[in-house]
């Protein structure tokens, strides 16, 4: 899996939405993942080739 760092949580939301709009498959809606750490906000999707990607932000809202 490839992880991409976003500058803010809204960017995570936008990237996830765009990925799905362009044919990606949802693998985890945007949201806080406290089991990683309290500020982790991420989203997951698979691209049309099946590769799993993550977009995440480690900053407060």
ABEGO torsion letter per residue (X at the ends): XBBBBBABAAAAAAAAAAAAAAGBBBAEBBEBBAAABAABBBBBBBBAAGBBBBBBBABBX
